[in-house]
């Protein structure tokens, strides 16, 4: 699995960076959100708890997924802005992907 950045834009009003990315995963299923968050955090040189994935979409028959993530200046800022369901998807799934 390889993650590539497509675009990055700063949003100073929300203290975040908005990122579009592509995940190459030929011959594999849609990648796990935790794995993608880890790769994005490493690629952007930020802490894992600052990265919140909004969506990952996979086209049928193509070993590629497109996604959108938000990278906050801190976890506290993210927890104030992101909706609860996205916080649960991103932070609640860390225990599932840790195995």
C-alpha positions in Angstrom: 0.0 0.0 0.0 1.3 3.4 -1.0 -0.2 6.8 -0.1 0.4 9.8 -2.4 -0.7 13.4 -1.8 -2.8 15.0 -4.5 -3.3 18.4 -3.0 -2.8 20.3 0.2 -4.3 23.6 1.3 -4.1 25.5 4.6 -7.3 26.6 6.4 -6.1 29.0 9.0 -9.6 29.7 10.3 -9.9 26.2 11.6 -6.2 25.7 12.4 -5.9 22.8 9.9 -4.6 21.6 6.6 -6.9 19.9 4.2 -5.4 17.1 2.2 -6.5 15.0 -0.7 -4.7 11.7 -1.3 -4.7 8.6 -3.3 -3.9 5.1 -1.9 -2.5 2.5 -4.3 -3.5 -1.0 -3.2 -3.4 -3.2 -6.3 -4.6 -6.8 -5.5 -5.8 -5.8 -2.0 -9.1 -4.6 -0.6 -9.9 -1.1 0.5 -7.2 -0.1 3.0 -7.9 0.1 6.7 -8.5 3.7 8.0 -5.9 3.2 10.8 -3.1 2.2 8.3 -3.9 5.1 6.0 -3.9 7.6 9.0 -0.5 6.2 10.0 0.9 6.6 6.5 -0.4 10.1 6.2 0.9 11.1 9.6 4.4 9.8 8.6 4.2 11.5 5.2 3.2 14.8 6.6 5.5 14.5 9.7 2.7 15.1 12.2 1.4 13.1 15.2 -1.2 10.4 14.4 -3.8 12.1 16.7 -3.8 15.2 14.5 -4.9 13.3 11.3 -8.6 12.8 10.7 -9.8 11.1 7.6 -13.1 12.4 6.2 -13.6 9.8 3.5 -12.0 7.0 1.5 -13.7 5.9 -1.7 -12.7 2.9 -3.8 -13.8 2.4 -7.4 -14.8 -1.2 -8.3 -12.0 -3.1 -10.1 -9.4 -0.4 -9.6 -6.6 -0.9 -7.1 -6.8 2.7 -6.0 -8.8 4.7 -3.4 -9.2 8.4 -3.2 -9.6 10.2 0.1 -9.8 13.5 2.0 -8.2 14.1 5.4 -7.9 17.1 7.7 -4.6 17.6 9.6 -5.1 19.8 12.7 -2.6 21.8 14.7 -3.5 19.7 17.7 -5.8 17.0 18.8 -7.7 19.4 21.1 -8.5 21.7 18.2 -9.8 18.7 16.2 -12.0 17.4 19.0 -13.7 20.8 19.1 -14.4 21.0 15.4 -14.9 17.5 14.0 -18.3 15.9 14.4 -18.6 13.0 16.9 -19.1 10.3 14.3 -15.8 11.2 12.6 -14.0 11.4 15.9 -15.2 7.9 16.7 -14.3 6.6 13.2 -10.8 7.9 13.4 -9.9 7.6 17.1 -12.3 4.7 18.0 -10.8 2.5 15.3 -7.3 2.6 16.6 -7.9 -0.4 18.9 -9.3 -2.4 15.9 -6.3 -1.8 13.7 -3.7 -2.3 16.3 -3.8 -6.1 16.2 
